Amino acid sequence: MGVTGVAMILYNIWIVRAWQLDMDGSCSDDPKFSLPWFIHAFLGIGIALCAITCLGHIAGHTANHHCLSCVSFSC
C-alpha cells in the first residue's frame, strides 16, 4: 500500500507539471487557474495511503514489542 501511495504521489507530480505546461501554452490570460478536482483527489488518496501504511507500521511495532522480544530471547 505504501508503494502504491508513493507511486500515486509521483504520478500526481507529473500530472501537475503537464497541466502547468499545457496552461502555459494556452491563450488564456487568467493567471489564476485551478487544478481539476481529480488531480486534488488523486493526491489526497496517495497521501492517505502513505499515512495509513506509516501508521500501520507504527501500530504494529508498538503493539507487538513484547511478543517480538519474547520470540527473540526465548522468554
CYANA upper distance limits for C-alpha pairs under 8 A (distance plus 0.5 A):
  1 MET  CA      5 GLY  CA      6.71
  1 MET  CA     49 LEU  CA      6.76
  1 MET  CA     50 CYS  CA      7.74
  1 MET  CA     53 THR  CA      6.90
  2 GLY  CA      6 VAL  CA      6.74
  2 GLY  CA     49 LEU  CA      6.66
  2 GLY  CA     50 CYS  CA      5.47
  2 GLY  CA     53 THR  CA      5.96
  2 GLY  CA     54 CYS  CA      8.16
  3 VAL  CA      7 ALA  CA      6.55
  3 VAL  CA     50 CYS  CA      8.40
  4 THR  CA      8 MET  CA      6.61
  4 THR  CA     46 GLY  CA      7.90
  4 THR  CA     49 LEU  CA      8.00
  5 GLY  CA      9 ILE  CA      6.77
  5 GLY  CA     45 ILE  CA      7.91
  5 GLY  CA     46 GLY  CA      4.68
  5 GLY  CA     47 ILE  CA      6.83
  5 GLY  CA     48 ALA  CA      8.01
  5 GLY  CA     49 LEU  CA      5.48
  5 GLY  CA     50 CYS  CA      5.63
  6 VAL  CA     10 LEU  CA      6.68
  6 VAL  CA     46 GLY  CA      7.02
  6 VAL  CA     47 ILE  CA      8.33
  6 VAL  CA     50 CYS  CA      7.26
  7 ALA  CA     11 TYR  CA      6.53
  7 ALA  CA     46 GLY  CA      8.23
  8 MET  CA     12 ASN  CA      6.51
  8 MET  CA     42 PHE  CA      7.47
  8 MET  CA     43 LEU  CA      7.39
  8 MET  CA     45 ILE  CA      8.41
  8 MET  CA     46 GLY  CA      5.62
  9 ILE  CA     13 ILE  CA      6.81
  9 ILE  CA     42 PHE  CA      8.29
  9 ILE  CA     43 LEU  CA      6.27
  9 ILE  CA     46 GLY  CA      5.94
  9 ILE  CA     47 ILE  CA      7.52
 10 LEU  CA     14 TRP  CA      6.98
 11 TYR  CA     15 ILE  CA      6.73
 12 ASN  CA     16 VAL  CA      6.61
 12 ASN  CA     39 ILE  CA      7.22
 12 ASN  CA     42 PHE  CA      7.35
 12 ASN  CA     43 LEU  CA      6.57
 13 ILE  CA     17 ARG  CA      6.72
 14 TRP  CA     18 ALA  CA      6.69
 15 ILE  CA     19 TRP  CA      6.55
 15 ILE  CA     39 ILE  CA      7.99
 16 VAL  CA     20 GLN  CA      6.63
 16 VAL  CA     35 LEU  CA      8.34
 16 VAL  CA     39 ILE  CA      7.99
 17 ARG  CA     21 LEU  CA      6.74
 18 ALA  CA     22 ASP  CA      6.60
 19 TRP  CA     23 MET  CA      6.62
 19 TRP  CA     35 LEU  CA      8.31
 20 GLN  CA     24 ASP  CA      6.64
 21 LEU  CA     25 GLY  CA      6.95
 22 ASP  CA     26 SER  CA      6.91
 23 MET  CA     28 SER  CA      8.16
 35 LEU  CA     39 ILE  CA      7.08
 35 LEU  CA     40 HIS  CA      7.83
 36 PRO  CA     40 HIS  CA      7.57
 37 TRP  CA     41 ALA  CA      6.67
 38 PHE  CA     42 PHE  CA      6.35
 39 ILE  CA     43 LEU  CA      6.74
 40 HIS  CA     44 GLY  CA      6.62
 41 ALA  CA     45 ILE  CA      6.66
 42 PHE  CA     46 GLY  CA      6.76
 43 LEU  CA     47 ILE  CA      6.69
 44 GLY  CA     48 ALA  CA      6.54
 45 ILE  CA     49 LEU  CA      6.63
 46 GLY  CA     50 CYS  CA      6.84
 47 ILE  CA     51 ALA  CA      6.64
 48 ALA  CA     52 ILE  CA      6.54
 49 LEU  CA     53 THR  CA      6.64
 50 CYS  CA     54 CYS  CA      6.63
 51 ALA  CA     55 LEU  CA      6.54
 52 ILE  CA     56 GLY  CA      6.48
 53 THR  CA     57 HIS  CA      6.79
 54 CYS  CA     58 ILE  CA      6.81
 55 LEU  CA     59 ALA  CA      6.50
 56 GLY  CA     60 GLY  CA      6.47
 57 HIS  CA     61 HIS  CA      6.57
 58 ILE  CA     62 THR  CA      6.66
 59 ALA  CA     63 ALA  CA      6.33
 60 GLY  CA     64 ASN  CA      6.51
 61 HIS  CA     65 HIS  CA      6.40
 64 ASN  CA     68 LEU  CA      6.57
 65 HIS  CA     69 SER  CA      6.72
 66 HIS  CA     70 CYS  CA      6.76
 67 CYS  CA     71 VAL  CA      6.85
 68 LEU  CA     72 SER  CA      6.73
 69 SER  CA     73 PHE  CA      6.57
 70 CYS  CA     74 SER  CA      5.77
 70 CYS  CA     75 CYS  CA      5.25
 71 VAL  CA     75 CYS  CA      7.47
